[in-house]
Amino acid sequence: MRNVLLLPKWMTALKWYSDTGDDFHTCSGKLDSRAFSADHVVGLSLGALIALRDIQNIKGKIILINPPVPKRSIARWFVQWVKFVTNEGLFLEINKFTINPMRYIFGLVDCITLLTIDFSNILDSVSKDKVIVIRGKQDTFFCDASAVSFLRQKNIEIIETEGGHNWSKGIEEILDNLLRK
């Protein structure tokens, strides 16, 4: 297997990417055994934090898309989330969300847990050629100027494109190019 796309628990698919056979798989909420031998593991938003949390088990390159870093208080993340929902919205035509309320509740608990982890030491110890970040330039909510500064201090390569936090054609194009390398 070549690629894994990680998604937050309450988002189950992206219309642009889905399980398409042996070379591309998706998983939600946690890494499965396929991710550990993948050439590329792609984490989108909270999925980026899942990849960072389990980085020691991942052999391939890790691509983080709009990772919500550095660690901040849950209250601050909540304020950022409200701003995000107000400006970009949750229910884009490309997202497919779960209708299972229990899955959403467990996803919310996982979200809070992930957002309380300080990834500084993990990013300090990882090989800099193993991790790359794709960021929407207009993401002022989660992968904002503070995140860019934090990631640059960790010597992590950041590729910026037009768009905000939500998935965009710019993110898709950069990701496609990185996966072809």
Phi, psi and omega in degrees: 000142181261315193227149174226130174255121180262141181229153173302153187303323185274353174256123187257346181195157168244135181297329181287330180229136174203176176303118184237025178121204186288340186260353179213124180229155173243150170216156188234130171088323179207156178285143172250178186300334179297327183293329186290337178250007182289151174290324180223136171242125184248124179243124180256120177057246178296332175299330176296321178291327176297315178298317178295320180300321185255020188302327182296340180266353185265125182274326186273188179285146182245127178246117181258126180250118180047057180290135178279085179228165351283181180301135176220171180291154178299323177299318179295317178298322179297316177300316179297320180296318179298317177298318179300309181299320180294322185266315183256329181082161181264321195261069175285161181295344181269349182266143172238117184257154178289148174254002179276111183297327179293318178297322178295317180297314178296324176296320179295318177298315177299319179302310181298318178299313180298320183288347178268357180276136174266113184269009182303308182295323178298313180291332176292326187268346184278147175297130186293338177276358179272334187238136174223147181243135169252129184228133170286123184303330182267014175281095178257015187251308186240309176259067187267193181301323178297319178295317180299314179300314179301312182294321178294323176298332179270005180060037177268132179290134179237127173251122181257149179218168176294149178120173180254222182280324181295157177304139180220167176299323179298316177298316181300316181296315178297316179300314178303317180296318179294323181287339178280342182288000000 
